[in-house]
Amino acid sequence: YWAIYNAQPDDNQQYRGNSQCYVPAVRDCVNARAKRTVKQLFPVAYKHVDAVGTDPETPFPQLALIEHYIRATRLKDVVRSDLIAGDVTGQWNLYLDWTRSYRRITELIKRNPILESVPGEDIGLHDPTREEEATEETDLLTEGPEIVDFATEDLAVVPPTVNDIEKAEVVALKLRMSKAKVQQMVDEGVFVLGEETNDRNTIADWVAARGEADTRAAPKQRLHEAGIKTEGTLTYALIFEATAKLDFGDGHPRLAYIYYASATEIIGIIKAPQWGGKRPVLSASVDRLAGAFFGQSKIEPVKFLQWNLNDYWNMGQDSAMYSLLPIVMTDPLKNPNYASMVIGLAAVWGTDPNSTKFATFPALWKDAMMLCNSIKTQIWESMDVNEMMMGKMPQGRKNNQQIGAVQASEMMNIMDHAERYEESMLNPLAARLYEYDCQWRTKELTVLTRGEMGKRAELTQIPPQQF
């Protein structure tokens, strides 16, 4: 399916001619669907979520906080990528985590110069009549949620017949960790690699030994399909993160993270750090199938049409190339110098005109173009795309009422698609963002609060929340 979306010819092409074109009909449909769905989900800036509380007052600071996280995580770009992957693979996938990092900044400040000091110590005497500029370095804490869309082929759900990921017994995900990330997990006590592998050199060897377990990483494969070469530059350890409920001795099963380095090597088991006790993975099928967790790709019903479209298009291109070249038929016995007639523009040929005739190949490309347009129209219909979504006006004369009816019909499929994504992915994501903020944010955060429609926007400091 990704080969079809990325317009890459493969072994499914039956025609083997000179032309090697690939008509991106399916890709255009997927992009048109994603573009209009994103516009439906993000119609205006700073207004994406709503909430109610126990009192009649609308919780504007909390709504502004979620809106801030939507902008900070660039959720719009993540959703666009996830929608495209959903149409290609049949599954939407998001991974939610909380990150915390420090960066050292340098500030320019004005202060009174020091009058007297001893080496290595300021005794506190300053000149109040003068000022000087000095630099001061401080560590700035950056914390917040992180939203990642991951490849469907990296996810496993046991049993695969559940429709809700929270009801699954085990959910496993491939993680590709660098040497620094493995070192961080060891320092935090999550990974226990053994006494002999707890220094940096042996951890590097440990990562290099396990980096060969999977040579076709899904993100790396996507980069290759985008034209970015990464061979020989990606060194990682393939770690499997499995979430399942385990009994830690208190008689109440709790969600746990189990990290595997191989099928038989467990390198860490910890309790789920989230207070909510929910898995960090949000996953839902684009079109729900009864008795199955994973959905079906939107490309599956039209893949043969796309392959046939490419074959007929390439046949037409070869026909067009030959039809533009004339055929000269001559009698070699009556025209022994025919070899000299191959070159030259507006040449004078010394031959009997009755023994030399011109002919042309039949223009089969015209029939091929008509056939390709018919196949393309069928692909549009099968993928819920019409002419207006593809940037074309409907054929024939239309009045305003007919144009309005066409536009309403166009948006009905997109609205249904957007509402399905909103219900399955964005609503749980917004609630999870608030839960993570209540649990892990430690500093005050200044965000833009807009209030009700028509009121003046202002900056509000939001302390760590209690939930």
Residue, then its C-alpha position, 0 to 999 in steps of 0.5 A: y500500500w505504501a508503494i502505491y501511495n508513493a507511486q513506486p513501480d513494483d512487480n505488480q506491473q504487467y506491462r513491460g515496455n519503454s515507458q515506466c510512468y506511475v499515475p498517482a491517482v490513489r495518492d491524489c485521493v488520499n491527499a485530498r481526503a486528508k487535506r479536507t479532513v484536517k480543515q474540518l478538524f482544525p477550522v480556526a486557530y485557538k478554538h479546538v476543545d470544549a469542556v464543562g465543570t461542576d459549576p456554571e463557569t466555563p474553565f477558560p484557563q484549562l481550555a487555554l492550557i489544552e490549546h497551548y499543548i495543541r500548538a506546542t506539539r504541532l498536533k495539526d501536522v501530526v494529525r495530517s500525517d496520521l490521516i494519510a497513514g490511516d488511509v494507507t494502512g487502515q489504522w490510526n496510531l498515536y503515542l503520547d508521552w511526557t518529556r522534560s529537558y533542560r537547556r542552558i540560556t545566557e541572559l544579558i543583565k545590568r547590575n552595579p559593579i563590585l567595589e571590592s572582593v576577595p578571590g573567588e568570593d563577593i563580599g557584597l560591596h557595590d557602587p550604586t552610582r554606576e551600572e555595567e552589563a554582564t552575562e548570566e547563565t541559567d538552566l531553563l526547564t522545558e516540559g510538556p507532552e510529546i505526540v508521535d504517530f508511529a507505523t502500524e507494522d510496529l504495533a501488535v495487539v493480543p488478542p487481535t479480536v478486541n476493538d478497544i485497545e484498553k481491553a487487550e491483554v498485551v499491547a506491544l510496540k517496537l522502540r528503536m533506541s539510540k545509545a544515549k537513550v539506552q544509557q538514560m534508561v539504565d541510569e533511571g533504573v528502568f533497564v537492568l542489563g547486568e553488572e557487566t554491561n553497566d558502563r558506557n562502553t559495554i552499553a554501546d556494544w550491547v546496542a550495536a549487537r541488538g541493532e542488527a535484529d531489524t534492518r528494515a525499520a519502518p521510519k527508515q523505510r519511510l525516509h527511503e521512500a521519500g528519497i532520503k538515504t540513511e543506509g549505514t547511518l542509523t544505529y539503534a537497539l530494537i526494544f519491544e515495549a509490552t504493556a500488560k496487567l501484572d500482580f505486584g504483590d498487593g492482589h490488584p493487577r496493575l498496568a506494567y511496562i515490560y521491555y524485551a531485548s529479544a524473545t527471551e531477554i527481559i531487561g526491565i519491568i516497571k509499574a505504569p507511571q500514569w495515574g490514570g492506568k491507561r496505555p500510552v498508545l491510542s489506536a483505532s481502525v479507520d473503518r471498524l471491522a467486527g471481530a478485528f482490531f486492525g482495519q482495512s486499507k482504503i487502497e485495498p479495493v482499488k489496488f488492481l485498478q491502480w495497477n491496470l491504470n499504470d499499465y494502460w497509461n504506459m501502453g498509451q505513452d509508448s503508442a504516442m512515442y511511436s505514432l509521432l515517428p513516421i514510417v518510411m517504406t522503400d524498395p531496397l532493390k530500386n533504391p540501393n542508397y536508402a541508408s543515406m536517407v536516414i539522416g538530414l532535415a528537409a533532405v533531397w532524396g535521390t530515389d523514385p517517389n513511387s518506390t518510397k511511401f510514408a506510413t504512421f503507427p495507429a494513435l492508440w494513445k487516444d483510446a488509452m487516455m479514455l480508458c485511463n480516465s474511466i479507471k481514474t473516475q472509478i478510483w475516485e468513487s471507490m475512495d469517496v472523492n469527487e471532481m470538486m475535491m480534486g480541483k475540477m468543476p463538474q462537467g456541464r452547466k450548473n446553477n448555484q443550487q446544483i453547485g451547493a448540492v454538489q458541495a454538500s455531497e462532497m463534505m458529507n463523506i469528509m465530515d463523517h470521516a472527521e467525526r470518526y477520527e475526532e471521537s476515536m483519537l482526538n477526544p481521548l487525546a485531549a483528556r489524556l493531555y489534561e491528565y498528564d499535565c495534572q500529574w507531571r507539570t511542576k512549574e507555572l505556565t503562561v498561556l494565551t487565554r482568549g475567553e468568550m467570543g468578542k472578549r480581549a485576549e490576555l496572558t494567564q499564568i496557570p499553576p500546576q493543576q489538581f485533578 
